[in-house]
Amino acid sequence: MPRNKVARQLRKHLLKALEYIITNSDFASLPGDQCKFVSSAYNRLKTTGNDRNWNIEITQFEVPIEDQKLDPHSPTLLMGGIMQVKNGMPTHLSFSVCVTFTTKDNAVECGKIVNAPSCCLPGYLNQKRVVRRFHFDFQPSISPSSHVQYGGIFHENGHVTDCHYCLEHFLENPRIHYPPIDLVLLLDLMIREFETVLKNWRQETNWRSLVLKSQDLWWKDYWNRSAIHINDPRGVTFHERIYGER
């Protein structure tokens, strides 16, 4: 596919996805006016006149998790990321998801924290804590170019300022080979992993159309290439191929 067409399709699809999110009544019902973070990205991308060269940051927005077992910890999902296109091709795609807890004093019973053992918890009661963080990257300049990492640098992005994060962010490995994932695919994955107010999106026709388009843009060529790597007649292993060793 010609570069200009790739970039145009990516920008058009992202605009459509962001518009869906900010005009959805379920998303609008989230506490803390989360729409403004997505709206800001949408407005910046919409005013970008160059399809071949653009980059966008979607500031982390927060979605409460509806899980009775986790209620004492006020669990939420924090999601956001960046996307860069240069000379008509994607050069960097990075989206992260954090699971956060805010464990209250009343979650302590007889000196024990209910369902939340943690080495750092006693000193951070009533503060938001990142208890899980994953980020999904596509970077052609490194190997494997498409990967997922546990941990990594936690970006506050100006509005998550009271969050305790104690994972060792300087560890860059392992980078685990994983198909490229954009905001739509990440969101769809999370609303299936967790119960949230966005659960109705799972069967919503327009949302599913966005997911199918993301699959076409990011996974169709990826899986075709993966099949070629696995069926390499020279006996080269898949890991040798993705790490550029053979």
LUMDRENBA-387745 format. One record per atom (N, C-alpha, C): residue in three letters; x, y, z. Coordinates in steps of 0.2 Angstrom, whole numbers, padded with zeros to 4 digits, always signed. Each point is the difference from the previous one (the first is absolute). Example, Ala and Ser with C-alpha at 12.3 -4.5 7.8 and 13.67 -1.06 7.14 Angstrom:
BEGIN
ala+0066-0028+0039 ala-0004+0006+0000 ala+0004+0006+0000 ser-0002+0005-0004 ser+0004+0006+0001 ser-0004+0005+0003 
This chain:
BEGIN
met+0004-0006+0000 met-0004+0006+0000 met+0004+0006+0000 pro-0001+0005-0004 pro+0004+0006-0001 pro+0000+0004+0007 arg+0006+0003+0002 arg+0001+0003+0006 arg-0005+0005+0002 asn-0002+0005-0005 asn-0005+0005+0001 asn-0007-0003+0002 lys-0001-0006-0003 lys-0007-0003+0001 lys+0000-0003+0007 val+0006-0003+0002 val+0000-0003+0007 val-0001+0006+0005 ala+0004+0005+0000 ala+0000+0006+0004 ala-0007+0003+0001 arg-0003+0000-0006 arg-0007+0003+0000 arg-0005-0004+0003 gln+0000-0007-0001 gln-0004-0004+0003 gln+0001-0001+0008 leu+0006+0001+0002 leu+0001+0000+0007 leu-0003+0006+0004 arg+0001+0005-0003 arg-0002+0007+0002 arg-0008+0000+0000 lys-0003-0002-0005 lys-0007+0000-0001 lys-0003-0005+0005 his+0003-0006+0001 his-0003-0005+0005 his+0001+0003+0007 leu+0006+0003+0002 leu+0001+0002+0007 leu-0005+0006+0001 leu-0002+0004-0005 leu-0004+0006+0001 leu-0007-0003+0002 lys-0002-0005-0004 lys-0007-0004+0000 lys+0000-0003+0007 ala+0005-0003+0003 ala+0000-0003+0006 ala-0001+0005+0006 leu+0004+0005-0001 leu+0000+0005+0006 leu-0007+0004+0000 glu-0003+0001-0006 glu-0006+0003+0000 glu-0006-0005+0003 tyr+0001-0006-0001 tyr-0005-0005+0003 tyr+0001+0000+0007 ile+0006+0000+0003 ile+0001+0000+0007 ile-0003+0007+0003 ile+0001+0006-0003 ile-0002+0006+0004 ile-0007+0001-0001 thr-0004-0003-0005 thr-0007+0001-0001 thr-0004-0006+0003 asn+0003-0004+0003 asn-0003-0006+0003 asn-0003+0002+0007 ser-0006-0002+0002 ser-0003+0002+0006 ser+0003-0003+0006 asp+0002-0007-0001 asp+0003-0004+0005 asp+0007+0003+0002 phe+0004+0002-0005 phe+0006+0003+0002 phe-0001+0007+0003 ala-0005+0004-0002 ala-0001+0006+0003 ala-0002+0000+0007 ser-0003-0006+0002 ser-0002-0001+0007 ser+0006-0001+0005 leu+0006-0001-0003 leu+0005-0001+0005 leu+0002+0006+0004 pro+0002-0002+0006 pro+0001+0006+0005 pro+0007+0004-0002 gly+0000+0006+0002 gly+0006+0004-0002 gly+0001+0003-0007 asp-0006+0000-0003 asp+0001+0003-0007 asp+0005-0003-0004 gln+0000-0007-0001 gln+0006-0003-0004 gln-0001+0002-0007 cys-0006+0002-0002 cys+0000+0002-0008 cys+0005+0005-0002 lys+0002+0004+0005 lys+0004+0006-0002 lys+0007-0002-0003 phe+0002-0006+0003 phe+0007-0002-0002 phe-0001-0003-0007 val-0005-0004-0002 val-0001-0002-0006 val-0002+0005-0005 ser-0004+0005+0002 ser-0002+0005-0004 ser+0006+0004-0003 ser+0005+0001+0005 ser+0006+0004-0002 ser+0004-0003-0005 ala+0000-0006+0000 ala+0004-0004-0005 ala-0004+0000-0007 tyr-0006-0001+0001 tyr-0004+0001-0006 tyr+0000+0006-0004 asn+0000+0006+0004 asn+0000+0007-0003 asn+0007+0001-0003 arg+0005-0002+0003 arg+0007+0001-0002 arg+0001-0004-0007 leu-0002-0007+0000 leu+0001-0004-0006 leu-0005+0003-0006 lys-0006+0003+0002 lys-0004+0002-0005 lys+0003+0006-0004 thr+0003+0004+0004 thr+0003+0006-0003 thr+0007-0001-0003 thr+0003-0006+0000 thr+0006-0002-0003 thr-0002-0001-0008 gly+0003+0004-0004 gly-0001+0000-0007 gly+0004-0004-0004 asn+0005-0003+0003 asn+0005-0004-0004 asn-0001-0008+0002 asp-0002-0004-0005 asp-0001-0007+0002 asp+0006-0004+0000 arg+0005+0003-0003 arg+0007-0004+0000 arg+0004+0001+0006 asn-0001+0005+0004 asn+0004+0001+0006 asn-0004+0003+0005 trp-0001-0004+0005 trp-0004+0002+0006 trp+0001-0004+0006 asn-0001+0003+0006 asn+0001-0004+0006 asn-0006+0002+0005 ile-0002-0004+0004 ile-0005+0001+0005 ile+0001-0003+0006 glu-0002+0003+0006 glu+0001-0003+0006 glu-0007+0000+0003 ile-0003-0005+0003 ile-0006-0001+0003 ile+0001+0000+0007 thr-0001+0005+0004 thr+0002+0000+0007 thr-0005-0005+0003 gln+0003-0003+0005 gln-0003-0006+0004 gln-0007+0002+0003 phe-0005-0004-0002 phe-0006+0001+0003 phe-0002-0006+0004 glu-0004+0001+0005 glu-0002-0005+0005 glu-0007-0003+0000 val+0000-0006+0000 val-0006-0004+0000 val-0001-0004+0006 pro-0005+0001+0005 pro-0001-0004+0006 pro-0001-0007-0002 ile+0002-0005+0004 ile-0001-0007-0001 ile-0006-0002+0005 glu-0005-0003-0003 glu-0005-0003+0004 glu+0001-0007+0002 asp+0003-0001+0006 asp+0001-0007+0002 asp-0001+0000+0008 gln-0005-0003+0002 gln-0002+0000+0007 gln+0006-0003+0004 lys+0004-0004-0002 lys+0005-0003+0004 lys+0006+0006+0001 leu+0000+0004-0005 leu+0005+0005+0001 leu-0002+0007+0002 asp-0007+0000+0002 asp-0003+0007+0002 asp+0004+0003+0006 pro+0003-0003+0005 pro+0003+0004+0005 pro+0006+0004-0003 his+0002-0002-0006 his+0006+0003-0002 his-0001+0005-0006 ser-0006+0002-0001 ser-0002+0005-0006 ser+0004-0001-0006 pro+0000-0006-0003 pro+0004-0002-0006 pro-0002+0004-0006 thr+0005+0002-0004 thr-0001+0004-0006 thr+0005-0003-0005 leu-0002+0002-0007 leu+0005-0001-0005 leu+0002+0007-0002 leu+0007+0001-0001 leu+0002+0006-0003 leu+0003-0002-0007 met-0002+0003-0006 met+0002-0002-0006 met+0002+0007-0004 gly+0005-0001-0005 gly+0001+0005-0004 gly+0007-0001-0004 gly+0002+0004-0004 gly+0006-0001-0004 gly+0002+0005-0005 ile+0004-0002-0005 ile+0002+0004-0005 ile+0000-0004-0007 met+0000+0004-0005 met+0001-0003-0007 met+0003+0005-0004 gln+0005-0002-0004 gln+0004+0004-0004 gln+0000-0003-0007 val-0001+0005-0005 val+0001-0002-0007 val+0005+0005-0003 lys+0005-0003-0004 lys+0005+0004-0004 lys+0000-0002-0007 asn+0000+0004-0004 asn+0001-0001-0007 asn-0005-0006-0003 gly-0006+0001+0003 gly-0005-0005-0002 gly-0001-0006+0003 met+0005-0002+0005 met+0000-0006+0003 met+0000+0000+0008 pro-0003-0004+0004 pro+0000+0000+0007 pro+0007-0002+0002 thr+0003+0005+0005 thr+0007-0001+0002 thr+0000-0002+0008 his-0005+0002+0003 his-0001-0002+0007 his-0007+0000+0002 leu-0002-0006+0004 leu-0006-0001+0002 leu+0001-0002+0008 ser-0003+0003+0005 ser+0001-0002+0006 ser-0006+0002+0005 phe-0003-0005+0002 phe-0006+0000+0004 phe+0001-0004+0007 ser-0002+0003+0005 ser+0000-0003+0007 ser-0006-0001+0003 val+0000-0004+0005 val-0006-0001+0004 val+0003-0002+0007 cys-0003+0004+0005 cys+0002-0001+0007 cys-0007-0002+0004 val+0001-0005+0004 val-0005-0001+0005 val+0002+0003+0007 thr-0005+0004+0002 thr+0002+0004+0007 thr-0005-0002+0005 phe+0003+0000+0006 phe-0004+0000+0006 phe+0000+0006+0004 thr-0005+0002+0004 thr+0000+0005+0005 thr-0003-0004+0007 thr+0004-0003+0003 thr-0002-0004+0006 thr-0001+0005+0006 lys-0006+0000+0003 lys-0002+0004+0005 lys+0001-0003+0007 asp+0000+0004+0005 asp+0002-0002+0007 asp-0005-0005+0002 asn-0007+0000-0002 asn-0005-0005+0002 asn+0001-0006-0004 ala+0005-0001-0004 ala+0001-0007-0003 ala+0005-0004+0004 val+0002+0003+0006 val+0005-0003+0004 val-0004-0004+0006 glu+0001-0006+0000 glu-0004-0004+0006 glu+0005-0004+0004 cys+0001+0002+0006 cys+0004-0004+0005 cys+0007+0001-0003 gly+0002+0006-0002 gly+0007+0001-0002 gly+0002-0003-0007 lys-0005-0003-0003 lys+0001-0003-0007 lys-0003+0003-0005 ile+0002+0001-0006 ile-0003+0003-0006 ile-0004-0005-0004 val-0006+0002+0000 val-0005-0005-0004 val+0002-0001-0007 asn+0002-0007-0002 asn+0001-0001-0007 asn+0005+0004-0003 ala+0005+0003+0003 ala+0005+0004-0003 ala+0007+0000+0004 pro+0003-0006+0000 pro+0007+0000+0003 pro+0004+0004-0004 ser+0004+0004+0003 ser+0005+0004-0004 ser+0005+0003+0005 cys+0007+0000-0003 cys+0005+0002+0005 cys+0000+0007+0001 cys-0003+0004-0004 cys+0000+0008+0001 cys-0007+0002+0002 leu-0005-0004+0001 leu-0007+0003+0001 leu+0000+0003+0006 pro+0002-0002+0006 pro-0001+0003+0006 pro+0002+0008+0000 gly+0005+0002-0004 gly+0002+0007+0000 gly-0004+0004-0005 tyr-0005-0003-0004 tyr-0003+0003-0005 tyr-0008-0001+0000 leu-0002-0001+0006 leu-0008-0001+0001 leu-0003+0007-0002 asn-0006+0000-0004 asn-0003+0006-0002 asn+0003+0003-0006 gln+0005-0003-0002 gln+0003+0003-0006 gln+0000-0005-0006 lys-0001+0003-0006 lys+0000-0004-0006 lys+0006-0004-0001 arg+0000-0006-0002 arg+0006-0004-0001 arg-0001-0004-0006 val+0006+0000-0004 val+0000-0004-0006 val+0002-0007+0002 val-0005-0005-0001 val+0002-0007+0002 val+0001-0004-0006 arg-0001+0002-0006 arg+0002-0003-0006 arg+0001+0005-0006 arg+0005-0001-0004 arg+0001+0005-0005 arg+0003-0004-0006 phe-0003+0000-0006 phe+0002-0003-0006 phe+0000+0006-0006 his+0005-0001-0004 his+0000+0005-0006 his+0002-0004-0006 phe-0004+0002-0005 phe+0001-0004-0007 phe+0003+0005-0005 asp+0006-0002-0003 asp+0003+0004-0004 asp+0001-0003-0007 phe+0000+0005-0005 phe+0002-0002-0007 phe+0006+0005-0001 gln+0006-0002-0001 gln+0006+0004-0001 gln+0004-0004-0005 pro+0000+0002-0007 pro+0004-0004-0005 pro+0007+0000+0001 ser+0003+0005+0004 ser+0007+0001+0001 ser+0003-0005+0005 ile-0004-0004+0004 ile+0002-0005+0005 ile-0002-0007-0001 ser+0002-0005+0003 ser-0002-0007-0001 ser-0002-0002+0007 pro-0006-0004+0000 pro-0005+0000-0005 pro-0004+0006-0001 ser-0001+0002-0006 ser-0003+0007-0001 ser-0007+0001+0003 ser-0003-0006+0001 ser-0007+0000+0003 ser+0000-0004+0006 his-0001+0003+0006 his+0001-0004+0006 his-0005+0003+0006 val+0000-0003+0005 val-0003+0002+0006 val+0005-0001+0006 gln+0000+0005+0004 gln+0004+0000+0006 gln-0004+0001+0007 tyr+0002-0003+0005 tyr-0003+0001+0006 tyr+0004+0005+0004 gly-0004+0005+0003 gly+0004+0006+0003 gly+0001+0005-0005 gly+0006+0003+0001 gly+0002+0006-0005 gly-0001+0006+0004 ile+0002+0006-0003 ile-0001+0006+0003 ile-0008+0002+0001 phe-0002+0003+0005 phe-0007+0002+0001 phe+0000+0007-0001 his-0004+0002-0005 his+0000+0007-0002 his-0007+0003+0003 glu+0001+0005+0005 glu-0005+0003+0003 glu-0005+0004-0005 asn+0003+0003-0005 asn-0004+0004-0005 asn-0004+0006+0003 gly+0003+0002+0006 gly-0003+0007+0002 gly-0006-0001+0005 his-0004-0006-0001 his-0006+0000+0004 his+0000-0006+0005 val+0004-0005+0000 val+0001-0005+0005 val+0006+0001+0004 thr-0001+0004+0005 thr+0006+0003+0004 thr+0000-0003+0007 asp-0005-0004+0002 asp+0001-0003+0006 asp+0001-0007+0000 cys+0003-0003-0005 cys+0000-0007-0001 cys+0007-0003+0002 his+0000-0005+0004 his+0006-0003+0003 his+0002-0006-0005 tyr+0006+0000-0003 tyr+0002-0005-0004 tyr+0007-0002+0002 cys+0000-0007+0001 cys+0007-0002+0003 cys+0003-0006-0004 leu-0002-0001-0006 leu+0003-0005-0005 leu+0007+0003-0002 glu+0004-0004-0002 glu+0007+0002-0002 glu-0001+0002-0007 his-0001+0007-0002 his-0001+0002-0007 his+0006-0001-0004 phe+0006+0000+0002 phe+0006+0000-0004 phe+0001-0006-0003 leu-0003-0006+0002 leu+0001-0006-0004 leu-0004+0000-0007 glu+0004-0001-0005 glu-0003+0000-0007 glu-0001-0007-0002 asn+0002-0005+0003 asn-0001-0007-0002 asn-0004-0003+0005 pro-0003-0006-0001 pro-0001-0002-0007 pro-0005+0004-0004 arg+0001+0001-0007 arg-0005+0002-0004 arg-0003-0006-0003 ile-0006-0001+0001 ile-0003-0006-0002 ile-0004+0001-0007 his+0002-0004-0005 his-0003+0000-0006 his-0007+0000+0000 tyr-0004+0005-0003 tyr-0007+0001+0000 tyr-0002+0004-0006 pro-0006-0002-0002 pro-0003+0004-0006 pro-0001+0007+0001 pro+0001+0005-0004 pro-0001+0007+0001 pro-0007+0001+0002 ile-0001+0005+0005 ile-0006+0001+0003 ile-0002+0008+0000 asp-0005+0002-0003 asp-0002+0007+0001 asp-0005+0001+0005 leu-0002+0007+0001 leu-0005+0001+0005 leu-0006-0004+0000 val-0003-0001-0006 val-0006-0004-0001 val+0001-0007+0003 leu+0005-0003-0002 leu+0001-0007+0001 leu+0002-0001+0008 leu+0003+0005+0003 leu+0002+0000+0007 leu-0007+0001+0004 leu-0004+0005-0002 leu-0006+0001+0003 leu-0005-0006+0000 asp+0000-0003-0006 asp-0004-0006-0001 asp+0002-0006+0005 leu+0007-0001+0000 leu+0003-0005+0004 leu-0002+0001+0008 met+0000+0007+0002 met-0001+0001+0007 met-0007+0000+0002 ile-0005+0001-0005 ile-0007+0000+0002 ile-0002-0007+0000 arg+0004-0005-0002 arg-0002-0007+0000 arg+0004-0003+0006 glu+0005+0003+0002 glu+0004-0003+0006 glu-0004+0002+0006 phe-0002+0006+0000 phe-0003+0003+0006 phe-0007+0003-0001 glu-0004-0001+0005 glu-0007+0003+0000 glu+0000+0008+0001 thr-0002+0004-0004 thr+0000+0007+0000 thr-0007+0003-0003 val-0001+0006+0001 val-0006+0003-0003 val+0000+0000-0008 leu+0006-0002-0003 leu+0000-0001-0007 leu-0001-0007-0002 lys-0002-0004+0004 lys-0001-0007-0002 lys-0005-0001-0006 asn-0005+0004-0001 asn-0005+0000-0005 asn+0004+0001-0007 trp+0006+0003+0000 trp+0003+0000-0006 trp+0002-0006-0004 arg+0000-0006+0004 arg+0002-0006-0002 arg-0004-0002-0006 gln-0006+0001+0000 gln-0005-0002-0005 gln-0003+0006-0004 glu+0003+0006+0001 glu-0003+0006-0003 glu+0003+0000-0008 thr-0004+0001-0004 thr+0002-0001-0008 thr+0005+0005-0002 asn-0001+0006+0002 asn+0005+0005-0002 asn+0007-0001+0003 trp+0000-0002+0006 trp+0007-0002+0004 trp+0003-0006-0003 arg-0004-0005-0002 arg+0003-0006-0003 arg+0003+0001-0007 ser-0003+0005-0003 ser+0002+0002-0007 ser+0007+0003+0001 leu+0001+0004+0005 leu+0006+0004+0001 leu+0006-0006+0002 val-0002-0005+0004 val+0004-0005+0002 val+0002-0004-0007 leu-0004-0002-0004 leu+0001-0003-0006 leu+0005+0004-0004 lys-0001+0006-0001 lys+0004+0005-0004 lys+0007+0000+0003 ser+0001+0000+0007 ser+0006+0000+0003 ser+0004-0007-0001 gln-0004-0005+0000 gln+0003-0007-0002 gln+0003+0000-0007 asp-0004+0003-0004 asp+0002+0000-0007 asp+0006+0005-0001 leu+0001+0005+0003 leu+0005+0005-0001 leu+0007-0003+0004 trp-0001-0003+0006 trp+0006-0002+0003 trp+0001-0007+0001 trp-0004-0004-0002 trp+0001-0008+0001 trp+0000-0004-0006 lys-0004+0003-0005 lys+0000-0004-0006 lys+0007-0002-0003 asp+0004+0005-0001 asp+0007+0000-0003 asp+0004-0004+0005 tyr-0001+0002+0006 tyr+0004-0003+0006 tyr+0000-0008+0000 trp-0006-0002+0000 trp-0001-0007+0000 trp+0002-0004-0006 asn-0001+0003-0006 asn+0003-0002-0006 asn+0007-0001+0000 arg+0004+0005+0002 arg+0007+0000+0001 arg+0002-0006+0005 ser-0004+0000+0005 ser+0002-0005+0006 ser+0000-0007-0003 ala-0006-0001-0004 ala+0000-0007-0004 ala+0006-0001-0004 ile+0002+0005-0004 ile+0006-0001-0004 ile+0006-0002+0004 his+0001+0004+0006 his+0006-0002+0004 his+0000-0007+0003 ile-0006-0002+0002 ile-0001-0007+0003 ile+0001-0005-0005 asn-0002+0001-0006 asn+0001-0005-0005 asn+0007+0001-0004 asp+0004+0003+0003 asp+0007+0002-0004 asp+0003-0007-0002 pro+0001-0001-0006 pro+0003-0007-0003 pro+0007-0001+0002 arg+0003+0006+0002 arg+0008-0001+0002 arg+0001-0003+0007 gly-0006-0001+0004 gly+0001-0002+0007 gly+0002+0005+0005 val-0002+0007-0002 val+0002+0005+0004 val-0006+0001+0005 thr+0002+0000+0007 thr-0006+0001+0005 thr-0003+0006+0000 phe-0006+0001+0002 phe-0004+0006+0001 phe+0004+0005+0004 his+0003-0002+0005 his+0003+0005+0004 his+0007+0003-0003 glu+0003-0005-0004 glu+0006+0003-0004 glu-0002+0005-0005 arg-0006-0001-0003 arg-0003+0005-0005 arg-0001+0007+0004 ile-0004-0001+0005 ile-0003+0007+0003 ile+0006+0003+0003 tyr+0005-0003+0003 tyr+0006+0003+0003 tyr+0005+0002-0006 gly-0001-0002-0006 gly+0005+0002-0005 gly+0006-0003+0000 glu+0000-0007+0003 glu+0006-0003+0001 glu+0002-0005-0006 arg-0005-0001-0004 arg+0001-0004-0006 arg-0003+0003-0006 
